[in-house]
Structure formats: structure tokens, C-alpha cells
Amino acid sequence: MPWKCCAPSNKNRQGNCLTILSVWFFRDLDVIDRWRFIIAAMSVAALVVLITATAGQHHTPPPRLVGDELGRDNDETLTDYVQRAQHGFSAAAPGDEVYALVTFRQPLTAQAAGAVVQNIARVNAFEVGFAPVVGIPEPVKGVNRGDSLVHHITLKQMNPLDVRGLVVHDSVEKLHVLAKNSKVLAIEVLPPDATWGSFAVRPVNVS
């Protein structure tokens, strides 16, 4: 009789028959089995809710595109670059802390370059020869910047006698003091909201 009731001739009758069969199945269970069935059903429901909520939270963030850039454009003369860098530097607010590319008038030794920026808060990277800039950690306490530059440049098997520029981070006011050094050709600054790793650096190629 139950199987006849569930004949596929009528959808409503199918639903009613499934309900009846479920009730019969539940009634045939003893008390312990009923509670096991209820707990299992609740666990499955909770798991479904948890998976659904978690799926909405965990997603791959969109890749951050490189926007700001430091350095000389491919079609830009050195004179034009220096003027552009100076214009942006002059417009920066003195109290802002910014990343900046410090370009030397001529290649310096690592020790000499370190001495030029000895009073700057942070040196983030060096430019040696025509190679891309290389990031460096801050020197440990008691080690001056010149020694730190020598160590990291030789570690990369690069020439410590050919430092062309440095990427630094400090206040615009401190950078204006640095700009008065006769060894500095140009200082190009980024907006104060720029973060390390979010901008590109191109070689200036002074010579």
C-alpha cells in the first residue's frame, strides 16, 4: 500500500507519501536512536551554515597594481628629470614623511653614500651601476650605514664603488637638508600615502 501511494502520477501525493514514510521511519527508532538522528541532522545543518558563511568571507584579494614610480622615464633627458624631481620636491609639505629617490652627481663608494645619508631615518634600497634597485634591512644597532651598504652590496656580488642612488624614507624637512649636500644631484619624492612595495623604481643613469 505505501509503495502504491508513492506512484509518480501526482507530485503532491509523492510529497505526502515521503512525509508518511519519514514518520514511520522515525517511529520505528528507539529513544536513543531518535536523539542520535536529531543530533546528526542538527550537526549537518550547522556545518552547512558554517561553510556558507565562511565561503563569503574568504576570497582572494585583488592584486595591488603598481601606481607610483620613482626614477627617470625612458624618453626623458637627465636635465628634464632633475627639473621634474625638483618641482615635485618643492611642492611637498615639510611635515610629511615620504619615500624618496636620492640620486648622486657621480657614483660614490658605499661608505661615502652611507655618510651622505647618515642622518636620514631609513634607507630602504640602493642603486648600483645600471642594475635595478635592491632592498635592504636597516643596519643593526652599532653598525653604520656605510658598513651596512658595503655588506649588502658585496653580498649581492655587486660593485660597492658604484653606488648611483638610494631610496630613503624621512620627513620632507630632513630631505631638504639632505638636498644641500654637494654630492646630491636630485631628490624625487612620492606622495605621503605611498607604501613600501607599492611603487616602482627606475634607474636614473647619470652617466
Stockholm file with secondary structure:
# STOCKHOLM 1.0

chainA/1-207         MPWKCCAPSNKNRQGNCLTILSVWFFRDLDVIDRWRFIIAAMSVAALVVLITATAGQHHTPPPRLVGDELGRDNDETLTDYVQRAQHGFSAAAPGDEVYALVTFRQPLTAQAAGAVVQNIARVNAFEVGFAPVVGIPEPVKGVNRGDSLVHHITLKQMNPLDVRGLVVHDSVEKLHVLAKNSKVLAIEVLPPDATWGSFAVRPVNVS
#=GR chainA/1-207 SS CHHHHTCTTCHHHHHHHHHHHHHHHHHTSCHHHHHHHHHHHHHHHHHHHHHHHHHHHCCCCCCCCCCCEESCCTTCCHHHHHHHHHHHHHHSCTTCEEEEEEEEEEEECHHHHHHHTTTSSEEEEEEETTSCCEECCCCCTTCCHHHHHHHHHHHTTCCTTCEEEEEEEEEHHHHHHHHTSTTEEEEEECCTTCCTTSSEECCCCCC
#=GC SS_cons         CHHHHTCTTCHHHHHHHHHHHHHHHHHTSCHHHHHHHHHHHHHHHHHHHHHHHHHHHCCCCCCCCCCCEESCCTTCCHHHHHHHHHHHHHHSCTTCEEEEEEEEEEEECHHHHHHHTTTSSEEEEEEETTSCCEECCCCCTTCCHHHHHHHHHHHTTCCTTCEEEEEEEEEHHHHHHHHTSTTEEEEEECCTTCCTTSSEECCCCCC
//
